Amino acid sequence: MSERAFVPGEMAEKRIPLPIGRCRIHPLLDHRHRAPHFVAHIPLTHKSVLLTLPPLKNNILSSPTEFFLTWARESCHDVTGYIKLLFNDHGLNTNKLIDNVCAFHMTVTISDIARSVGVSSATVSRVLNSPHIVKEETRIKVLRAMEEHGYIYNALAGGLTRNKTATIGLIIPTITNPIFAISTKGTQTVAKERGYSILLGSTEYSYDVEFDFVSLFYEKRVDGIIFMGAPGNLKSMEFLRKWKIPFVVTWEVLQEKDVNFVAFDNIQIARQVTDYLISLGHRRIAMIAGPTTGTTRAYQRVEGYRQALDAHDLPCDETLIVHKNYTVEDGKEAMRRLLRENEPPTAVFCGNDILAFGAMAAAKEAGYIVGTDLSIVGFDDLDISRVTDPQLTTVHIPAYRMGKMSGDLLISLIEEEVQQPQQYILDSSLVIRQSVGNPSLPRICLATANSDGVASGTQRLDDVLRVEPPLLVAADVIDPPSKK
């Protein structure tokens, strides 16, 4: 919008609306003043201040607009509310002023809020940091004033004053596996409840990246750190102990007595899975495990698998152990390799559900019926494992509970509510669904008739015996698909 011509004796006003929290500027054209005047009105204190500036020197500043912006940036950083500008030069380019005025803020402080409500700055501080000890009526007044005047609490500055930042670091192995998102949600829930924020770092199973995040979080002055999985880089724990930064480990049981952890026993549950497959009659049991570099969980699960075979006097065929990254494609590739063995396995235990999904897909592509010709077990109990075909037998991990408990424990350590190391081992469980079966039972091809007509299909003998007996027209025992 262009400026209209200046008329002596007339006052023109242009209002420039800006968001709450920024200064509002009202240029007024007034022929009665021979020098620029700034009226700084501070609504929080209901006061106005008239600032008279010296005459403009064009050889120093090119325009009233430049003069005003220069003055405002240098002099108005601690003034709240809005400013009125009175001057006698109609050459002020208010359009340029609109474009440039957002270059600075009028910062609202705790003292401003305190004066507007009629309380002390200490009371406002208590509303922010310990609201439970402030009278409800006072707390509501202070919060309303903060909202009205666009006050934003500088948590970092307040935390540094108390030598705390109310921030915790969370180091996870990867952002691609949903199970770690579930655990993160648990930590975030308790952090929010207790007034803490989270900084997140994903190592992608790299020990070096892990230590980089530990160093970065230290620079950011986090109050403590949670590791999903034991720190693989020894420097990480040494560094945290040296600088007395509290930390909690999840997902793995540790031998160290002075380390806080919330975990489940990977070895024990892997042994339980293998025991179950052996109890069904499986003797050729393979394992598609995760990589043992960058994590010890994969190693522990393989160890549980080995212990179960040994306890049943079964040989551990090393060709049946395949280490892969935790992706669907890697699961497919591992299963294809296992099915090319001279004597393929009858059951496969996978290091997580994602590997199991890939393994199931490869088995189906090769003509196997999962749960009948080949049993597959996963690990994590992701939601999708309930809707696969067949539904996946898997290990349920208390991921959300681990995240929530570890967050609560870490904050208790930070606030010195807990003095001695705390170590919690949570229960994990085998969830039996349809992807496993007894390898000794034959598969039969049935043609059945019912009131709606005739249908045919392939079923296991034990499945047939568990349901109402259909009208059996024909039954033939068939063998699993030949090795590809």
C-alpha positions as CSV (number, residue, x, y, z in Angstrom):
1,M,0.0,0.0,0.0
2,S,1.5,3.4,-1.0
3,E,1.7,6.3,1.5
4,R,-0.6,9.3,0.9
5,A,0.8,12.8,0.8
6,F,1.7,14.6,4.0
7,V,-0.6,17.5,4.8
8,P,0.6,20.1,7.3
9,G,-1.6,20.3,10.4
10,E,-2.9,16.7,9.9
11,M,-1.9,13.6,11.8
12,A,-1.8,10.4,9.8
13,E,-1.5,7.0,11.5
14,K,-0.6,3.6,10.1
15,R,-1.1,0.6,12.3
16,I,1.1,-2.4,11.7
17,P,-0.3,-5.6,13.3
18,L,2.2,-8.1,14.5
19,P,2.0,-11.4,16.5
20,I,1.8,-11.3,20.3
21,G,5.3,-11.2,21.7
22,R,6.7,-8.9,19.0
23,C,6.6,-5.1,19.2
24,R,3.6,-3.3,17.7
25,I,4.7,-0.1,15.9
26,H,2.4,2.8,15.1
27,P,4.1,5.5,12.9
28,L,2.3,8.8,13.4
29,L,2.9,11.7,11.0
30,D,2.7,15.0,13.0
31,H,3.8,18.4,11.7
32,R,4.2,19.8,15.2
33,H,7.5,18.0,15.9
34,R,10.7,18.9,14.3
35,A,12.5,15.8,15.4
36,P,11.5,12.1,15.6
37,H,9.8,11.2,18.8
38,F,9.3,7.6,20.1
39,V,6.5,7.0,22.6
40,A,7.2,3.6,24.1
41,H,4.1,2.4,25.8
42,I,4.5,-0.6,28.1
43,P,1.0,-2.1,28.7
44,L,2.3,-4.6,31.3
45,T,3.2,-1.7,33.6
46,H,0.7,0.8,32.2
47,K,3.4,3.3,31.6
48,S,4.5,5.4,28.7
49,V,7.9,6.9,28.0
50,L,8.6,9.7,25.5
51,L,12.0,9.4,23.8
52,T,13.1,12.4,21.7
53,L,15.9,11.7,19.2
54,P,18.3,14.2,17.8
55,P,17.7,15.6,14.2
56,L,18.4,13.1,11.5
57,K,21.8,13.4,9.8
58,N,21.4,12.2,6.2
59,N,25.1,11.8,5.8
60,I,25.0,9.1,8.5
61,L,21.7,7.4,8.1
62,S,19.9,7.4,4.7
63,S,16.3,7.6,5.9
64,P,14.0,7.8,8.9
65,T,13.2,4.1,8.4
66,E,16.8,3.1,8.7
67,F,17.2,5.4,11.7
68,F,14.3,3.8,13.5
69,L,15.3,0.3,12.8
70,T,18.8,0.9,14.0
71,W,17.6,2.5,17.2
72,A,15.0,-0.2,17.8
73,R,17.5,-3.1,17.4
74,E,20.0,-1.4,19.7
75,S,17.6,0.1,22.3
76,C,14.3,-1.8,22.4
77,H,15.4,-5.4,23.1
78,D,14.2,-5.2,26.7
79,V,11.0,-3.2,26.2
80,T,7.7,-5.0,26.1
81,G,4.4,-4.1,24.5
82,Y,4.4,-1.8,21.5
83,I,6.0,1.5,20.4
84,K,4.4,4.6,18.9
85,L,6.6,6.7,16.6
86,L,5.9,10.4,16.1
87,F,7.9,12.4,13.6
88,N,7.9,15.3,11.3
89,D,9.2,13.6,8.2
90,H,6.5,12.2,5.9
91,G,9.2,10.3,4.0
92,L,9.1,7.4,6.3
93,N,8.6,4.3,4.2
94,T,6.3,2.3,6.4
95,N,6.1,-0.5,3.8
96,K,9.8,-1.0,4.3
97,L,9.2,-0.8,8.0
98,I,6.7,-3.6,7.9
99,D,9.1,-5.8,5.9
100,N,11.9,-5.2,8.4
101,V,10.3,-4.9,11.8
102,C,10.3,-8.6,12.5
103,A,14.1,-8.5,12.8
104,F,13.8,-7.8,16.5
105,H,11.6,-8.8,19.5
106,M,10.3,-7.1,22.5
107,T,11.1,-9.8,25.1
108,V,8.6,-10.4,28.0
109,T,10.4,-11.4,31.2
110,I,9.4,-13.0,34.4
111,S,9.6,-9.6,36.1
112,D,7.1,-8.1,33.6
113,I,4.7,-11.0,34.3
114,A,5.2,-10.5,38.1
115,R,4.4,-6.8,37.9
116,S,1.3,-7.3,35.8
117,V,-0.2,-9.8,38.2
118,G,1.1,-8.0,41.4
119,V,3.2,-10.9,42.7
120,S,6.9,-11.4,43.2
121,S,9.3,-12.8,40.5
122,A,9.9,-15.8,42.8
123,T,6.2,-16.6,42.7
124,V,6.2,-16.6,38.9
125,S,9.3,-18.9,39.0
126,R,7.5,-21.3,41.4
127,V,4.5,-21.5,39.0
128,L,6.9,-22.6,36.3
129,N,9.1,-25.0,38.3
130,S,6.9,-26.1,41.3
131,P,3.3,-25.3,40.5
132,H,2.0,-27.7,43.2
133,I,3.1,-25.3,46.0
134,V,1.4,-22.2,44.5
135,K,-2.2,-21.3,45.4
136,E,-4.5,-22.3,42.5
137,E,-5.9,-18.7,42.2
138,T,-2.4,-17.2,41.9
139,R,-1.2,-19.9,39.5
140,I,-4.2,-19.3,37.2
141,K,-3.6,-15.5,37.2
142,V,0.1,-16.0,36.4
143,L,-0.6,-18.5,33.6
144,R,-3.3,-16.3,32.1
145,A,-0.9,-13.3,32.1
146,M,1.8,-15.4,30.4
147,E,-0.7,-16.4,27.7
148,E,-2.0,-12.8,27.2
149,H,1.5,-11.3,26.8
150,G,3.1,-14.2,24.8
151,Y,5.6,-15.1,27.5
152,I,7.7,-18.1,26.5
153,Y,9.7,-19.8,29.3
154,N,13.4,-20.3,28.5
155,A,13.7,-23.8,30.0
156,L,17.4,-24.0,29.1
157,A,18.3,-20.7,30.8
158,G,16.3,-21.6,33.9
159,G,17.8,-25.1,34.0
160,L,21.4,-23.7,33.8
161,T,20.6,-21.5,36.7
162,R,19.7,-24.6,38.8
163,N,22.4,-26.7,37.1
164,K,19.7,-28.7,35.6
165,T,18.1,-28.6,32.1
166,A,15.1,-31.0,32.6
167,T,16.3,-32.8,29.5
168,I,17.3,-36.5,29.1
169,G,19.1,-38.2,26.2
170,L,17.7,-41.4,24.7
171,I,20.1,-43.5,22.6
172,I,18.3,-46.2,20.5
173,P,19.8,-48.8,18.1
174,T,17.7,-47.8,15.0
175,I,14.6,-45.8,14.1
176,T,13.4,-48.4,11.6
177,N,12.2,-51.1,14.1
178,P,8.8,-50.3,15.6
179,I,9.6,-52.0,18.8
180,F,12.0,-49.2,19.8
181,A,9.3,-46.6,19.0
182,I,7.0,-48.4,21.5
183,S,9.7,-48.2,24.2
184,T,10.4,-44.6,23.3
185,K,6.7,-43.8,23.7
186,G,6.9,-45.2,27.3
187,T,9.9,-43.0,28.2
188,Q,8.3,-39.9,26.6
189,T,5.1,-40.5,28.6
190,V,6.8,-40.4,32.0
191,A,9.2,-37.6,30.9
192,K,6.2,-35.4,30.0
193,E,4.4,-36.2,33.3
194,R,7.5,-35.2,35.3
195,G,8.4,-32.1,33.2
196,Y,11.3,-33.4,31.2
197,S,12.1,-33.2,27.5
198,I,13.9,-35.8,25.4
199,L,16.8,-35.7,22.9
200,L,16.9,-38.7,20.7
201,G,19.9,-40.3,18.9
202,S,19.9,-43.4,16.7
203,T,23.3,-45.3,16.5
204,E,22.3,-47.7,13.6
205,Y,24.2,-50.3,15.6
206,S,27.5,-48.4,15.5
207,Y,29.6,-48.2,18.7
208,D,31.4,-45.1,17.4
209,V,28.1,-43.3,16.7
210,E,27.0,-44.3,20.2
211,F,29.9,-42.5,21.8
212,D,29.4,-39.5,19.5
213,F,25.8,-39.1,20.9
214,V,27.1,-39.5,24.5
215,S,29.5,-36.6,23.9
216,L,26.9,-34.5,22.1
217,F,24.3,-35.0,24.9
218,Y,27.0,-34.0,27.4
219,E,27.6,-30.8,25.4
220,K,23.8,-30.2,25.4
221,R,23.9,-30.5,29.2
222,V,21.3,-33.4,29.5
223,D,20.6,-34.4,33.0
224,G,20.9,-38.2,32.2
225,I,20.9,-40.8,29.5
226,I,18.9,-44.0,28.7
227,F,20.5,-46.7,26.5
228,M,18.2,-49.1,24.7
229,G,20.7,-52.0,24.9
230,A,23.9,-52.1,26.8
231,P,26.5,-49.5,25.7
232,G,28.8,-51.3,23.3
233,N,31.5,-48.7,23.5
234,L,33.3,-49.0,26.8
235,K,34.2,-45.3,26.6
236,S,30.5,-44.4,26.9
237,M,30.1,-45.7,30.5
238,E,33.5,-44.5,31.5
239,F,32.7,-41.1,30.3
240,L,29.4,-40.9,32.1
241,R,30.9,-42.2,35.3
242,K,33.7,-39.7,35.1
243,W,31.4,-36.7,34.8
244,K,28.8,-38.2,37.2
245,I,26.0,-38.3,34.7
246,P,23.2,-40.7,35.6
247,F,22.3,-43.4,33.1
248,V,20.0,-46.4,32.8
249,V,20.3,-49.4,30.4
250,T,17.3,-51.2,29.0
251,W,16.7,-54.5,27.0
252,E,19.7,-56.3,28.5
253,V,20.6,-57.8,31.9
254,L,24.1,-56.7,32.9
255,Q,26.5,-58.4,35.3
256,E,27.8,-55.1,36.7
257,K,26.3,-54.5,40.1
258,D,26.6,-50.7,40.0
259,V,24.7,-50.2,36.7
260,N,21.0,-49.3,36.7
261,F,18.9,-51.3,34.3
262,V,15.4,-52.3,33.3
263,A,15.5,-55.3,31.1
264,F,14.5,-58.9,30.3
265,D,16.6,-62.0,30.0
266,N,17.4,-62.6,26.3
267,I,19.2,-65.8,27.0
268,Q,16.4,-67.3,29.1
269,I,13.6,-66.5,26.6
270,A,15.6,-67.7,23.6
271,R,16.2,-71.0,25.4
272,Q,12.4,-71.2,26.1
273,V,11.6,-70.8,22.5
274,T,14.0,-73.5,21.4
275,D,12.8,-75.8,24.1
276,Y,9.2,-75.4,22.8
277,L,10.2,-76.2,19.2
278,I,12.1,-79.3,20.5
279,S,9.0,-80.4,22.5
280,L,7.0,-80.3,19.2
281,G,9.4,-82.8,17.7
282,H,11.7,-80.5,15.7
283,R,15.3,-81.6,15.6
284,R,16.7,-79.5,12.7
285,I,16.1,-76.1,14.1
286,A,17.7,-73.1,12.4
287,M,18.2,-69.6,13.7
288,I,18.2,-66.3,11.7
289,A,19.9,-64.0,14.1
290,G,20.7,-60.3,14.0
291,P,24.3,-59.0,13.7
292,T,26.5,-59.5,16.7
293,T,28.5,-56.3,15.9
294,G,27.0,-53.2,17.5
295,T,24.8,-55.2,19.9
296,T,25.1,-58.0,22.4
297,R,21.4,-58.9,22.3
298,A,21.8,-61.0,19.1
299,Y,24.6,-62.9,20.7
300,Q,22.6,-63.6,23.9
301,R,19.7,-65.0,21.9
302,V,22.0,-67.3,19.9
303,E,23.5,-68.4,23.2
304,G,20.0,-69.3,24.6
305,Y,19.4,-71.3,21.4
306,R,22.7,-73.1,21.8
307,Q,22.0,-73.9,25.5
308,A,18.6,-75.5,24.7
309,L,20.1,-77.7,22.0
310,D,22.9,-78.8,24.3
311,A,20.4,-79.5,27.1
312,H,18.5,-81.9,24.8
313,D,21.8,-83.5,23.5
314,L,21.1,-82.2,20.0
315,P,24.1,-81.1,17.9
316,C,24.3,-77.4,16.9
317,D,24.8,-77.3,13.2
318,E,26.7,-74.0,12.5
319,T,25.4,-74.0,8.9
320,L,21.9,-73.5,10.4
321,I,22.8,-70.2,12.1
322,V,22.6,-67.2,9.8
323,H,23.4,-63.6,10.9
324,K,21.6,-60.9,9.0
325,N,20.6,-57.3,9.4
326,Y,17.1,-56.7,10.8
327,T,15.2,-56.2,7.5
328,V,12.5,-58.1,5.6
329,E,14.8,-58.6,2.6
330,D,17.6,-60.0,4.8
331,G,15.1,-62.4,6.4
332,K,14.0,-63.6,2.9
333,E,17.6,-64.1,1.8
334,A,18.5,-66.0,5.0
335,M,15.5,-68.3,4.5
336,R,16.4,-69.0,0.9
337,R,19.9,-70.1,1.9
338,L,18.5,-72.4,4.6
339,L,16.1,-74.1,2.3
340,R,19.0,-74.9,-0.1
341,E,20.6,-77.0,2.6
342,N,20.8,-80.8,1.8
343,E,18.6,-81.3,4.8
344,P,16.6,-78.2,5.3
345,P,15.4,-77.3,8.8
346,T,11.9,-78.0,10.0
347,A,11.8,-75.0,12.2
348,V,13.4,-71.5,12.1
349,F,13.8,-69.2,15.1
350,C,14.2,-65.6,14.0
351,G,16.0,-62.8,16.0
352,N,13.0,-60.4,15.6
353,D,9.6,-60.2,13.9
354,I,10.9,-58.3,10.9
355,L,13.3,-61.1,10.0
356,A,10.4,-63.6,10.5
357,F,8.2,-61.7,8.1
358,G,10.9,-62.0,5.4
359,A,11.4,-65.7,6.3
360,M,7.7,-66.4,6.0
361,A,7.6,-64.7,2.6
362,A,10.5,-66.7,1.2
363,A,9.1,-70.0,2.5
364,K,5.8,-69.3,0.8
365,E,7.6,-68.4,-2.5
366,A,9.3,-71.8,-2.3
367,G,6.0,-73.6,-2.0
368,Y,6.1,-74.3,1.8
369,I,3.1,-73.9,4.0
370,V,4.2,-72.1,7.1
371,G,3.0,-73.8,10.2
372,T,2.7,-77.1,8.4
373,D,5.8,-77.8,6.3
374,L,7.9,-75.4,8.2
375,S,7.6,-73.7,11.6
376,I,8.7,-70.1,12.1
377,V,9.0,-68.1,15.4
378,G,9.7,-64.4,15.7
379,F,10.7,-62.1,18.5
380,D,9.1,-58.8,19.6
381,D,5.3,-59.4,19.1
382,L,4.7,-56.4,16.9
383,D,1.1,-55.7,16.1
384,I,1.3,-56.9,12.6
385,S,2.3,-60.4,13.8
386,R,-1.3,-60.9,14.8
387,V,-2.6,-60.4,11.2
388,T,0.0,-62.3,9.1
389,D,-1.1,-65.4,7.3
390,P,-0.6,-67.5,9.4
391,Q,-0.4,-65.5,12.6
392,L,3.1,-65.4,13.8
393,T,4.3,-67.3,16.9
394,T,6.6,-64.9,18.7
395,V,8.1,-63.6,21.9
396,H,6.3,-60.7,23.6
397,I,8.6,-58.0,24.9
398,P,7.4,-55.5,27.5
399,A,8.7,-52.7,25.4
400,Y,6.4,-49.9,26.6
401,R,6.8,-50.9,30.3
402,M,10.6,-50.9,29.9
403,G,10.6,-47.5,28.4
404,K,8.3,-46.0,31.1
405,M,10.1,-47.7,34.0
406,S,13.5,-46.6,32.7
407,G,12.4,-43.0,32.3
408,D,10.9,-42.9,35.8
409,L,14.1,-44.5,37.2
410,L,16.4,-42.1,35.4
411,I,14.5,-39.0,36.6
412,S,14.5,-40.4,40.2
413,L,18.3,-40.7,39.9
414,I,18.6,-37.1,38.5
415,E,16.4,-35.7,41.3
416,E,18.3,-37.8,43.9
417,E,15.2,-39.7,45.0
418,V,17.1,-42.9,44.5
419,Q,20.6,-43.4,45.9
420,Q,21.5,-47.1,45.3
421,P,21.7,-48.9,41.9
422,Q,18.3,-50.3,40.8
423,Q,18.1,-53.4,38.6
424,Y,14.8,-54.7,37.3
425,I,14.3,-57.9,35.2
426,L,10.8,-58.0,33.6
427,D,9.0,-61.0,32.3
428,S,8.9,-61.8,28.6
429,S,6.7,-64.6,27.2
430,L,6.2,-66.9,24.2
431,V,3.0,-66.2,22.4
432,I,1.9,-69.3,20.5
433,R,0.0,-68.7,17.3
434,Q,-0.4,-70.6,14.0
435,S,3.1,-70.4,12.4
436,V,4.4,-73.5,14.3
437,G,3.3,-77.1,14.2
438,N,4.4,-80.7,14.9
439,P,6.7,-81.9,12.1
440,S,5.8,-85.5,12.5
441,L,2.1,-85.1,11.6
442,P,1.3,-85.6,7.9
443,R,-0.5,-83.1,5.8
444,I,-3.6,-84.4,4.0
445,C,-5.5,-83.2,1.0
446,L,-9.3,-83.1,1.7
447,A,-12.3,-82.7,-0.4
448,T,-15.3,-81.9,1.8
449,A,-18.9,-81.4,1.1
450,N,-21.3,-79.2,3.1
451,S,-24.8,-77.7,2.7
452,D,-23.3,-75.0,0.4
453,G,-21.6,-77.3,-2.0
454,V,-18.1,-78.8,-2.3
455,A,-14.9,-77.2,-1.2
456,S,-11.3,-78.6,-1.3
457,G,-8.2,-77.6,0.6
458,T,-5.1,-78.8,2.4
459,Q,-5.1,-79.3,6.2
460,R,-3.0,-80.9,8.9
461,L,-4.3,-84.1,10.4
462,D,-4.4,-82.5,13.9
463,D,-6.4,-79.6,12.6
464,V,-8.9,-82.0,11.0
465,L,-9.4,-83.9,14.3
466,R,-10.0,-80.7,16.3
467,V,-13.1,-79.6,14.3
468,E,-16.5,-81.1,13.5
469,P,-15.9,-84.0,11.1
470,P,-16.9,-83.1,7.6
471,L,-18.2,-85.5,5.0
472,L,-14.9,-87.0,3.8
473,V,-15.0,-87.6,0.1
474,A,-11.3,-88.2,-0.5
475,A,-8.1,-88.1,1.5
476,D,-4.5,-88.5,0.3
477,V,-1.3,-88.0,2.3
478,I,1.0,-85.6,0.5
479,D,4.7,-84.7,1.1
480,P,6.2,-81.3,1.6
481,P,7.5,-79.6,-1.6
482,S,10.8,-80.9,-2.8
483,K,13.9,-79.0,-2.1
484,K,14.3,-76.1,-4.7
